[in-house]
């Protein structure tokens, strides 16, 4: 097994800590001051990195799940402002006016990328054999046609440039 240099271990630790907190490869790479490509190289080349990354994915999912539950219970307050930037006040209470909005971005993130339990599951398998049945019959038919003397005569006459098949007038002449 290849050893991971200390420099990479520190970068990996920083990346994994940031990933566990954010659930984003891009944000984790920015926080660890490395490229996303380096993360994928570690996954491909460092056998010690993959289990640590899987653990960070589980932590990130737990963080995001907790946040998603909180957002589902407490909808996001969106305060309203005039075009001039002044807060709009509620006419009865005089408090800043806001609307409660649902925030589905986090839900989509959970559904799309992080944990296998949020991914759509499908299993497609095809097995068996297709037997057209006519294969042997077709081979026999083609062999018969090739051996047929009339077929051989037709091929020879076509090569010479004239037809041995009688036309509508009963003659063997080519139409002009």
C-alpha positions as CSV (number, residue, x, y, z in Angstrom):
1,X,0.0,0.0,0.0
2,X,1.2,3.4,-0.9
3,X,1.7,5.8,2.0
4,X,0.0,9.2,1.9
5,X,2.4,12.1,2.3
6,X,1.9,14.3,5.4
7,X,1.1,17.2,3.2
8,X,-1.8,15.3,1.6
9,X,-3.0,14.0,4.9
10,X,-3.4,17.5,6.2
11,X,-5.1,18.6,3.0
12,X,-7.3,15.5,3.1
13,X,-8.3,16.2,6.8
14,X,-9.1,19.8,6.0
15,X,-11.1,18.8,2.9
16,X,-13.1,16.0,4.8
17,X,-13.9,18.3,7.7
18,X,-15.2,21.0,5.3
19,X,-17.1,18.4,3.3
20,X,-18.7,16.9,6.4
21,X,-19.9,20.4,7.4
22,X,-21.1,21.5,3.9
23,X,-21.8,18.4,1.9
24,X,-20.3,20.2,-1.1
25,X,-17.1,19.0,-2.9
26,X,-16.6,22.5,-4.4
27,X,-16.9,24.3,-1.0
28,X,-14.8,21.7,0.7
29,X,-12.0,22.2,-1.9
30,X,-12.1,25.9,-1.5
31,X,-11.9,25.6,2.3
32,X,-9.0,23.2,2.0
33,X,-7.3,25.3,-0.7
34,X,-7.1,22.4,-3.1
35,X,-8.8,21.5,-6.4
36,X,-11.8,19.3,-6.8
37,X,-9.7,17.2,-9.2
38,X,-7.3,16.4,-6.3
39,X,-10.2,15.0,-4.3
40,X,-11.1,12.7,-7.1
41,X,-7.5,11.7,-7.5
42,X,-7.4,10.7,-3.8
43,X,-10.5,8.7,-4.3
44,X,-8.9,6.8,-7.2
45,X,-5.4,6.4,-5.9
46,X,-5.4,6.4,-2.1
47,X,-7.1,3.4,-0.6
48,X,-7.1,5.0,2.9
49,X,-9.0,8.0,1.7
50,X,-12.2,6.3,0.4
51,X,-13.4,5.0,3.8
52,X,-12.7,8.4,5.4
53,X,-14.6,10.1,2.6
54,X,-17.5,7.7,3.0
55,X,-17.6,8.6,6.8
56,X,-17.6,12.3,5.9
57,X,-20.5,11.7,3.4
58,X,-22.5,10.1,6.3
59,X,-21.8,13.1,8.6
60,X,-22.7,15.6,5.8
61,X,-26.0,13.7,5.3
62,X,-26.8,13.8,9.0
63,X,-26.1,17.6,9.1
64,X,-28.2,18.2,6.0
65,X,-31.1,16.0,7.2
66,X,-31.2,17.9,10.5
67,X,-31.3,21.2,8.6
68,X,-33.9,19.9,6.2
69,X,-36.2,18.9,9.1
70,X,-35.7,22.2,10.7
71,X,-36.6,24.0,7.5
72,X,-39.6,21.9,7.0
73,X,-40.9,22.9,10.5
74,X,-39.8,26.5,10.4
75,X,-40.4,28.0,7.0
76,X,-38.0,30.6,5.7
77,X,-38.9,34.2,6.5
78,X,-38.6,36.5,3.4
79,X,-38.8,40.1,4.4
80,X,-40.4,42.5,1.9
81,X,-38.9,45.8,0.8
82,X,-39.9,48.7,-1.4
83,X,-38.0,49.6,-4.5
84,X,-36.2,52.3,-2.5
85,X,-35.0,49.6,-0.1
86,X,-37.2,50.6,2.8
87,X,-38.8,47.7,4.9
88,X,-42.5,47.3,4.3
89,X,-44.4,47.4,7.6
90,X,-47.4,45.3,8.4
91,X,-50.4,47.6,8.4
92,X,-51.9,46.3,11.7
93,X,-48.8,45.5,13.8
94,X,-46.3,47.9,12.4
95,X,-43.7,45.1,12.4
96,X,-41.6,44.4,9.3
97,X,-43.7,42.5,6.8
98,X,-42.5,39.0,5.7
99,X,-43.8,36.0,3.9
100,X,-43.1,32.4,4.8
101,X,-41.5,30.5,2.0
102,X,-40.7,26.8,1.6
103,X,-37.0,26.2,0.9
104,X,-36.7,23.1,-1.3
105,X,-33.0,23.5,-2.4
106,X,-31.7,21.4,0.5
107,X,-34.2,18.7,-0.2
108,X,-33.1,18.5,-3.8
109,X,-29.5,18.3,-2.7
110,X,-30.3,15.4,-0.4
111,X,-32.3,13.7,-3.2
112,X,-29.7,14.1,-5.9
113,X,-26.3,13.6,-4.6
114,X,-25.3,12.6,-1.2
115,X,-26.7,9.4,0.2
116,X,-27.9,6.3,-1.4
117,X,-31.0,6.2,0.6
118,X,-32.2,9.4,-1.2
119,X,-31.4,8.1,-4.7
120,X,-34.0,6.6,-6.9
121,X,-33.7,2.9,-7.0
122,X,-34.2,0.9,-10.1
123,X,-33.0,-2.6,-11.1
124,X,-33.2,-3.7,-14.7
125,X,-31.9,-7.1,-15.7
126,X,-32.5,-8.9,-18.9
127,X,-31.6,-12.5,-19.4
128,X,-32.5,-15.2,-21.8
129,X,-32.0,-16.1,-25.4
130,X,-33.7,-15.1,-28.6
131,X,-34.3,-17.9,-31.0
132,X,-35.8,-16.8,-34.3
133,X,-36.4,-20.4,-35.3
134,X,-36.2,-19.6,-39.0
135,X,-32.4,-19.3,-39.1
136,X,-31.8,-22.9,-40.2
137,X,-34.7,-22.7,-42.7
138,X,-33.2,-19.5,-44.2
139,X,-29.8,-21.1,-44.5
140,X,-31.3,-24.1,-46.4
141,X,-33.2,-21.8,-48.7
142,X,-30.2,-19.7,-49.6
143,X,-28.1,-22.9,-50.2
144,X,-30.8,-24.2,-52.5
145,X,-31.0,-21.0,-54.5
146,X,-27.3,-20.9,-54.9
147,X,-27.2,-24.4,-56.2
148,X,-30.2,-23.8,-58.5
149,X,-29.1,-24.0,-62.1
150,X,-31.6,-21.4,-63.3
151,X,-30.1,-19.0,-60.7
152,X,-26.6,-19.7,-62.0
153,X,-27.8,-19.1,-65.5
154,X,-29.5,-15.8,-64.5
155,X,-26.2,-14.6,-62.9
156,X,-24.2,-15.6,-66.0
157,X,-26.6,-13.8,-68.4
158,X,-26.7,-10.7,-66.2
159,X,-22.9,-10.6,-66.3
160,X,-22.9,-10.9,-70.1
161,X,-25.4,-8.0,-70.4
162,X,-28.6,-9.6,-71.6
163,X,-31.6,-11.1,-69.9
164,X,-32.7,-14.7,-70.2
165,X,-36.1,-13.9,-68.7
166,X,-38.9,-13.5,-71.1
167,X,-40.5,-10.1,-71.4
168,X,-44.2,-9.2,-71.6
169,X,-44.2,-10.0,-75.3
170,X,-42.8,-13.5,-74.8
171,X,-39.4,-12.7,-76.2
172,X,-36.0,-12.7,-74.5
173,X,-35.0,-9.3,-75.9
174,X,-34.1,-6.3,-73.8
175,X,-36.3,-3.3,-73.9
176,X,-34.8,-0.4,-75.8
